Amino acid sequence: MAGKASSVERVKDRATGLDKFVLREARGSSAEVFLYGGQVTSWYNTYGEQQLFVSKKASFKPPKAIRGGIQICFPQLGNHGVLEQHGFARNRLWSVDENPPPFQDTTYDCHIDLILKQSGDDLKIWPHSYELHLQVALSPRGDLILTSRIKNSNADGKPFQFSFAYHTYFSVSDISEVRVEGLDTLDYLDNLQSKKRCTEQGDAVVFESEVSFPYASQFGSHCGESLILLKCLSMKVDRVYLSAPPKIVTIDHEKKRTFVLRKKELPDVVVWNPWDKKAKAMPDLGSEEYTCMLCVGAACIEKAITLRPGEEWQGRQEISSVPSSYSSGMLDPEQIRQMQHI
């Protein structure tokens, strides 16, 4: 890649006709960002490997959200509020931000800045004026960085509250080969049990084939679907882990690949996989596609963010892809990369 420069190009997607931006970093990584939803739908590392999952049955026709990539969930996630599922930001048409605000900790040349403001339809269901700025960037190492800044633009002096999430669909080899580390001992809200508050007992979240285990209650599970002895989830999962550490890792043993997720001002982590029965009932997800995807994303859900007029909030998610020898208690991603070249 020597001699090549980073580039950002606006193009029309051939399959859908929608406008998108293609980011190409000089060292070989790339990403695609649609104006519809402000959504990242593709992220290739420097080895040309796709890191994100998008369903083959995904709809790119408004008002349906794109199934996969990284969805911007604002002003709520899921049904944690009174609005439609995951809020409305993910199914609105965004604009290029011609005068983006300065973002902290962002100095990368390969980036695009987008903005979303309230529409008349938004005001009918959420009567607040806002500015949602989003920057999507690629670092020279191929890391994918999303930074959001939200401002209360209300002219009536009223504050507003919101929750936020980067609903991130990772591409994995097989869900049974994946483990998520960094969530042990944390409390979580189980959306499959009406947001029941539970505690993670395993040293990692592991997903395996559905099993029948009639004596699970003997092992002290706090929630019926989690088998403590096996430290695995044997059915669909929809959880919000609370006050999670700033670094979470998702290890794919078969692909020998680890996603390292770092976050700022986003205390919670969403973990979601629909499993087989729900996947078959979803029109925009293949019946077997649940086996090759897993959502792990930074969020702020439990404690809603309150902004008074003129106030701003900023949150950030950075994802690295490194060899799977990495785990949450080991070396940083850059040290791992350096070791590969020794």
C-alpha positions as CSV (number, residue, x, y, z in Angstrom):
1,M,0.0,0.0,0.0
2,A,3.1,2.2,-0.1
3,G,2.5,5.5,-1.9
4,K,-1.3,5.4,-1.5
5,A,-3.2,8.0,0.4
6,S,-6.3,7.7,2.4
7,S,-9.6,8.6,0.7
8,V,-13.3,9.3,1.3
9,E,-15.6,8.9,-1.7
10,R,-19.3,9.5,-2.0
11,V,-21.0,7.0,-4.3
12,K,-24.4,5.4,-5.0
13,D,-24.7,1.8,-3.9
14,R,-25.3,-0.3,-7.0
15,A,-27.7,-2.7,-5.3
16,T,-29.9,-0.2,-3.5
17,G,-29.3,3.2,-5.2
18,L,-28.7,4.8,-1.8
19,D,-25.9,7.3,-1.2
20,K,-23.0,6.0,0.8
21,F,-19.4,6.9,1.7
22,V,-16.5,4.6,1.1
23,L,-13.6,5.2,3.4
24,R,-10.2,3.7,2.4
25,E,-7.3,4.0,4.7
26,A,-3.8,4.1,3.1
27,R,-2.7,0.9,4.8
28,G,-5.6,-1.2,3.3
29,S,-8.6,-1.1,5.7
30,S,-11.9,0.3,4.5
31,A,-15.4,1.0,5.6
32,E,-18.8,1.9,4.1
33,V,-21.3,4.4,5.7
34,F,-24.8,4.9,4.4
35,L,-26.5,8.3,4.7
36,Y,-29.6,6.2,5.5
37,G,-29.4,5.6,9.2
38,G,-25.9,7.1,9.4
39,Q,-25.1,3.4,9.4
40,V,-21.7,1.6,8.9
41,T,-22.4,-1.5,6.9
42,S,-18.9,-2.7,6.1
43,W,-15.5,-2.7,7.7
44,Y,-12.6,-4.6,6.2
45,N,-9.3,-4.9,8.0
46,T,-5.9,-4.5,6.5
47,Y,-6.0,-8.2,5.4
48,G,-9.2,-7.7,3.4
49,E,-11.4,-9.6,5.9
50,Q,-15.0,-8.4,6.5
51,Q,-15.5,-7.7,10.2
52,L,-19.2,-6.8,10.3
53,F,-22.3,-8.8,9.6
54,V,-25.1,-7.6,7.3
55,S,-28.0,-10.0,6.6
56,K,-28.4,-11.2,3.0
57,K,-32.1,-10.4,3.5
58,A,-31.6,-6.9,4.9
59,S,-34.0,-4.3,3.7
60,F,-32.5,-1.0,2.5
61,K,-36.0,0.6,1.9
62,P,-37.2,3.2,4.4
63,P,-38.6,3.1,7.0
64,K,-37.1,-0.4,7.7
65,A,-33.7,-0.3,9.5
66,I,-30.8,-2.0,7.8
67,R,-30.3,-5.4,9.5
68,G,-26.6,-5.5,10.5
69,G,-23.5,-3.3,10.5
70,I,-23.6,-0.7,13.3
71,Q,-27.0,0.9,14.0
72,I,-27.2,4.2,15.8
73,C,-29.9,3.7,18.5
74,F,-31.2,7.1,19.6
75,P,-33.1,8.4,21.6
76,Q,-33.7,4.9,23.0
77,L,-32.6,1.3,22.7
78,G,-35.0,-1.6,22.2
79,N,-38.2,-0.9,24.2
80,H,-36.4,1.0,27.0
81,G,-38.7,3.9,26.4
82,V,-42.0,4.9,24.8
83,L,-40.7,5.2,21.2
84,E,-40.4,2.7,18.4
85,Q,-37.8,-0.1,18.7
86,H,-34.3,1.4,19.0
87,G,-35.6,4.9,18.4
88,F,-35.7,6.7,15.1
89,A,-32.1,7.7,14.2
90,R,-31.4,4.4,12.5
91,N,-34.2,4.9,9.9
92,R,-33.8,8.5,9.1
93,L,-31.8,10.1,6.2
94,W,-28.7,11.8,7.6
95,S,-26.8,14.7,6.0
96,V,-23.1,15.5,5.5
97,D,-21.9,17.7,8.4
98,E,-20.3,20.6,6.6
99,N,-19.2,22.3,9.9
100,P,-18.5,19.4,12.3
101,P,-17.6,20.3,15.9
102,P,-14.2,19.3,17.1
103,F,-14.2,15.8,18.5
104,Q,-11.9,14.9,21.4
105,D,-9.2,12.2,20.8
106,T,-9.8,12.2,17.0
107,T,-6.9,13.1,14.7
108,Y,-7.5,10.6,11.9
109,D,-7.4,11.8,8.3
110,C,-9.8,9.0,7.0
111,H,-13.2,10.0,8.3
112,I,-16.6,11.2,7.4
113,D,-18.8,13.6,9.5
114,L,-22.6,13.3,9.4
115,I,-25.4,15.1,11.2
116,L,-29.1,14.4,12.0
117,K,-31.6,17.0,13.2
118,Q,-35.2,16.7,14.1
119,S,-37.9,16.5,11.5
120,G,-41.5,17.4,11.7
121,D,-42.4,13.7,12.1
122,D,-39.8,13.4,14.9
123,L,-41.3,16.3,16.8
124,K,-44.7,14.6,16.8
125,I,-43.4,11.6,18.7
126,W,-40.4,13.2,20.6
127,P,-41.0,16.9,21.0
128,H,-37.4,18.1,21.2
129,S,-34.9,19.9,19.0
130,Y,-31.5,18.2,18.8
131,E,-28.3,17.9,16.8
132,L,-26.8,14.5,16.5
133,H,-23.3,14.6,15.1
134,L,-21.5,11.4,14.1
135,Q,-18.0,10.9,13.0
136,V,-16.9,7.5,11.5
137,A,-13.1,7.1,11.2
138,L,-10.4,4.6,10.3
139,S,-7.1,4.7,12.1
140,P,-3.8,3.9,10.3
141,R,-4.0,0.5,12.2
142,G,-7.4,-0.2,10.7
143,D,-9.4,0.4,13.9
144,L,-13.0,1.6,13.4
145,I,-13.9,4.6,15.6
146,L,-17.4,6.0,16.0
147,T,-17.8,9.2,17.9
148,S,-21.2,10.9,18.6
149,R,-22.1,14.3,19.9
150,I,-25.6,15.2,20.9
151,K,-26.8,18.7,21.6
152,N,-30.0,20.0,23.1
153,S,-31.3,22.7,20.7
154,N,-34.6,23.3,22.4
155,A,-35.7,26.9,22.3
156,D,-38.3,26.5,25.0
157,G,-35.8,26.0,27.8
158,K,-36.8,22.4,28.4
159,P,-34.3,19.6,29.1
160,F,-34.6,16.2,27.5
161,Q,-33.5,12.7,28.4
162,F,-32.3,9.9,26.0
163,S,-30.5,6.6,25.9
164,F,-28.0,5.7,23.2
165,A,-26.3,2.6,21.7
166,Y,-24.0,1.5,18.9
167,H,-25.8,-1.7,18.0
168,T,-22.8,-3.5,16.5
169,Y,-23.2,-6.7,14.5
170,F,-19.9,-8.7,14.4
171,S,-19.3,-11.3,11.7
172,V,-18.3,-14.6,13.4
173,S,-17.4,-18.0,12.2
174,D,-20.0,-19.8,14.3
175,I,-21.8,-18.6,17.4
176,S,-20.7,-21.8,19.2
177,E,-17.0,-20.7,18.7
178,V,-17.4,-17.3,20.3
179,R,-16.8,-16.0,23.8
180,V,-17.2,-12.5,25.3
181,E,-14.8,-11.6,28.1
182,G,-14.9,-8.7,30.5
183,L,-18.5,-9.0,31.7
184,D,-18.0,-11.5,34.6
185,T,-19.7,-10.6,37.9
186,L,-21.6,-7.7,36.3
187,D,-25.3,-7.1,36.8
188,Y,-27.4,-7.1,33.6
189,L,-30.9,-6.4,32.5
190,D,-32.5,-9.5,30.8
191,N,-34.8,-8.2,28.2
192,L,-36.2,-11.7,27.7
193,Q,-37.4,-11.6,31.3
194,S,-39.0,-8.1,31.4
195,K,-35.7,-6.4,32.2
196,K,-35.1,-8.6,35.2
197,R,-31.9,-7.7,37.0
198,C,-29.5,-10.7,37.1
199,T,-25.8,-11.2,37.8
200,E,-23.3,-12.8,35.3
201,Q,-21.8,-15.9,37.0
202,G,-19.5,-17.2,34.3
203,D,-16.0,-15.9,33.6
204,A,-17.1,-15.4,30.0
205,V,-20.3,-15.4,28.0
206,V,-20.2,-18.5,25.8
207,F,-22.8,-19.6,23.2
208,E,-23.4,-23.3,22.5
209,S,-26.0,-25.5,20.8
210,E,-29.4,-25.7,22.5
211,V,-29.4,-28.4,25.1
212,S,-31.8,-30.0,27.6
213,F,-30.5,-29.9,31.2
214,P,-33.2,-30.7,33.7
215,Y,-31.1,-30.2,36.8
216,A,-29.9,-26.6,36.0
217,S,-31.5,-25.3,39.2
218,Q,-29.1,-27.3,41.3
219,F,-26.2,-25.0,40.2
220,G,-27.5,-21.8,41.6
221,S,-28.4,-19.9,38.4
222,H,-29.7,-16.4,38.9
223,C,-31.6,-16.6,35.6
224,G,-33.2,-19.7,34.2
225,E,-31.5,-19.7,30.8
226,S,-28.0,-19.4,32.1
227,L,-26.3,-22.7,33.2
228,I,-23.6,-21.7,35.7
229,L,-21.7,-25.0,35.5
230,L,-21.4,-24.8,31.7
231,K,-20.9,-21.0,31.7
232,C,-22.9,-20.9,28.4
233,L,-26.0,-19.5,26.9
234,S,-28.0,-22.2,25.2
235,M,-30.7,-20.0,23.8
236,K,-31.3,-16.5,22.5
237,V,-29.8,-13.7,24.5
238,D,-30.9,-10.0,24.8
239,R,-29.0,-8.4,27.7
240,V,-27.8,-5.0,28.8
241,Y,-24.7,-5.4,31.0
242,L,-24.4,-2.5,33.4
243,S,-21.4,-0.4,34.4
244,A,-19.1,-2.5,32.2
245,P,-15.4,-1.9,32.1
246,P,-14.0,0.4,29.3
247,K,-12.7,-2.6,27.4
248,I,-14.6,-5.7,26.3
249,V,-13.3,-8.5,24.0
250,T,-15.1,-10.9,21.7
251,I,-13.0,-13.9,20.8
252,D,-13.8,-16.0,17.7
253,H,-11.8,-19.2,18.2
254,E,-12.4,-20.7,14.7
255,K,-11.4,-17.5,12.9
256,K,-8.6,-16.9,15.4
257,R,-9.7,-13.3,15.7
258,T,-10.6,-11.1,18.6
259,F,-12.6,-7.9,18.5
260,V,-11.4,-5.4,21.2
261,L,-14.1,-2.9,22.0
262,R,-13.1,0.3,23.9
263,K,-15.7,2.8,25.0
264,K,-16.0,6.3,26.6
265,E,-19.0,7.8,28.3
266,L,-21.0,4.7,27.4
267,P,-21.1,2.7,30.6
268,D,-23.2,-0.3,29.4
269,V,-22.8,-3.1,26.9
270,V,-25.5,-4.7,24.8
271,V,-25.2,-8.4,24.0
272,W,-27.8,-9.9,21.5
273,N,-28.3,-12.9,19.4
274,P,-31.9,-14.0,18.3
275,W,-31.1,-17.8,18.2
276,D,-33.0,-20.1,15.8
277,K,-36.7,-19.6,16.6
278,K,-36.7,-15.8,16.5
279,A,-34.4,-15.8,13.5
280,K,-36.9,-17.8,11.5
281,A,-39.6,-15.3,12.4
282,M,-37.6,-12.3,11.3
283,P,-38.3,-11.3,7.7
284,D,-34.9,-9.5,7.3
285,L,-32.7,-12.3,8.7
286,G,-32.0,-15.7,7.2
287,S,-33.1,-18.6,9.3
288,E,-29.5,-19.8,9.9
289,E,-27.8,-16.4,9.9
290,Y,-27.9,-16.2,13.7
291,T,-25.1,-18.7,13.7
292,C,-22.7,-16.2,12.0
293,M,-23.4,-13.0,13.9
294,L,-23.3,-11.6,17.4
295,C,-24.2,-8.1,18.6
296,V,-21.8,-6.6,21.2
297,G,-22.0,-2.8,21.5
298,A,-21.4,0.1,23.8
299,A,-24.4,1.8,25.2
300,C,-25.9,4.1,27.8
301,I,-29.2,2.6,28.9
302,E,-29.7,2.2,32.6
303,K,-29.1,5.8,33.5
304,A,-30.6,8.1,30.9
305,I,-28.6,11.1,29.9
306,T,-30.2,14.5,30.6
307,L,-29.2,17.6,28.6
308,R,-30.4,21.1,29.3
309,P,-30.7,23.5,26.3
310,G,-27.3,24.2,24.9
311,E,-25.6,21.3,26.7
312,E,-23.8,18.5,24.8
313,W,-22.9,14.9,25.4
314,Q,-20.2,12.9,23.6
315,G,-19.7,9.2,23.4
316,R,-17.2,7.0,21.6
317,Q,-16.7,3.4,20.5
318,E,-13.5,2.1,19.1
319,I,-13.1,-1.4,17.7
320,S,-9.8,-3.2,17.0
321,S,-9.4,-6.6,15.3
322,V,-6.4,-8.6,16.5
323,P,-5.3,-12.3,16.6
324,S,-7.3,-14.4,19.1
325,S,-4.4,-15.0,21.4
326,Y,-5.6,-11.7,22.9
327,S,-8.0,-11.7,25.9
328,S,-9.3,-9.0,28.2
329,G,-6.5,-9.4,30.7
330,M,-3.6,-9.6,28.2
331,L,-1.7,-7.2,26.1
332,D,-3.1,-4.2,24.2
333,P,-4.0,-4.6,20.5
334,E,-1.0,-2.6,19.3
335,Q,1.4,-4.7,21.3
336,I,-0.1,-7.8,19.7
337,R,0.3,-6.4,16.3
338,Q,4.0,-5.6,16.9
339,M,4.6,-9.1,18.1
340,Q,3.3,-10.4,14.8
341,H,6.1,-8.7,13.0
342,I,9.0,-9.8,15.3
